[in-house]
Amino acid sequence: MTGTDKAMTPDDLTRLFVERANAGDAAGLAALYTEDAVMAYPPGSTTVGRAAIQALWAEVLAPRPHFEQETPRPSLVSGDIGLTSTPSRDGTGVRVQVVRRQPDGSWLRLLDQPESTTPAR
């Protein structure tokens, strides 16, 4: 099953990500990224390009983990670039993405920092 819905707002990306991850759809997840996207995962490394991101998600999704929807913070948008972020449900960090509007008006992830811990206070 490859997701075909497009993110028509930056905030749609979070919902589509969770839907496709829970469906085990690595190709659908990769379709949410630009061809030249960079993802800061696994921790301490980067994964570059849609094909590499799809391979990584296929590996991560193999044991069929379950993802919960998290409430995103309001997106910041300037022209065709946006910043999305989602606090983790357990309060230990935040997920952050830079997104880019595509020529058809849809949005894709360009930079993805899926695991960022909250600094100690």
For each residue, the residues with C-beta under 8 A, 3 or more apart:
1: 23 24 25 28
2: 25 27 28 31
3: 16 19 20 23 25 28 29 31 32
4: 28
5: 12 16
6: 12 104 106
7: 10 12 13 16 32 99 106 107 108
8: 12 105 106 107
9: 12 75 107
10: 7 13 75 77 82 84 99 107
11: 14 15 72 74 75 84
12: 5 6 7 8 9 15 16 107
13: 7 10 16 17 32 84 97 99 107 108 109
14: 11 17 18 69 70 72 84 86
15: 11 12 18 19 69
16: 3 5 7 12 13 19 20 28 32
17: 13 14 20 21 29 32 67
18: 14 15 21 22 67 68 69 70
19: 3 15 16 22 23
20: 3 16 17 23 25 28 29 32
21: 17 18 24 25 29 57 61 65 67
22: 18 19 66 67
23: 1 3 19 20 28
24: 1 21 61 64
25: 1 2 3 20 21 28 29 61
26: 29 30 54 55 57 58 61
27: 2 30 31 54
28: 1 2 3 4 16 20 23 25 31 32
29: 3 17 20 21 25 26 32 33 53 54 57 61
30: 26 27 33 50 51 53 54 57
31: 2 3 27 28 50
32: 3 7 13 16 17 20 28 29 108 109
33: 29 30 37 39 50 53 108 109 110 112
34: 37 50 100 108 109 110
35: 49 50
36: 48 49 50 110
37: 33 34 48 49 50 53 108 109 110 111 112
38: 46 47 48 110 111 112
39: 33 46 47 48 53 56 109 111 112 114
40: 43 45 46 111 112 113 114 115
41: 45 46 47 56 112 114 115
42: 45 47 56
43: 40 115
44:
45: 40 41 42
46: 38 39 40 41
47: 38 39 41 42 52 53 56
48: 36 37 38 39 52
49: 35 36 37 52 53
50: 30 31 33 34 35 36 37 53 54
51: 30 54 55
52: 47 48 49 55 56
53: 29 30 33 37 39 47 49 50 56 57
54: 26 27 29 30 50 51 57 58
55: 26 51 52 58 59
56: 39 41 42 47 52 53 59 60
57: 21 26 29 30 53 54 60 61
58: 26 54 55 61 62
59: 55 56 62
60: 56 57 65
61: 21 24 25 26 29 57 58 64 65
62: 58 59
63:
64: 24 61
65: 21 60 61
66: 22
67: 17 18 21 22
68: 18 89
69: 14 15 18
70: 14 18 86 87 88 89 95
71: 86 87
72: 11 14 75 84 85 86
73: 84 85 86 87
74: 11
75: 9 10 11 72 82 83 84 99
76: 82 83
77: 10 81 82 83
78: 81 82
79: 101
80: 100 101
81: 77 78 98 99 100 101 110
82: 10 75 76 77 78 98 99 100 101 107
83: 75 76 77 96 97 98 99
84: 10 11 13 14 72 73 75 96 97 99
85: 72 73 94 95 96 97
86: 14 70 71 72 73 94 95
87: 70 71 73 91 93 94
88: 70 91 92 93 94 95
89: 68 70
90:
91: 87 88 118
92: 88 117 118
93: 87 88 115 116 117 118
94: 85 86 87 88 116 118
95: 70 85 86 88 112 113 114 115 116
96: 83 84 85 112 113 116
97: 13 83 84 85 109 110 111 112 113
98: 81 82 83 109 110 111
99: 7 10 13 75 81 82 83 84 107 108 109 110
100: 34 80 81 82 107 108 110
101: 79 80 81 82 105 106 107
102: 105 106 107 108
103:
104: 6
105: 8 101 102
106: 6 7 8 101 102
107: 7 8 9 10 12 13 82 99 100 101 102
108: 7 13 32 33 34 37 99 100 102
109: 13 32 33 34 37 39 97 98 99 112
110: 33 34 36 37 38 81 97 98 99 100
111: 37 38 39 40 97 98
112: 33 37 38 39 40 41 95 96 97 109
113: 40 95 96 97 116
114: 39 40 41 95
115: 40 41 43 93 95
116: 93 94 95 96 113
117: 92 93
118: 91 92 93 94
119:
120:
121:
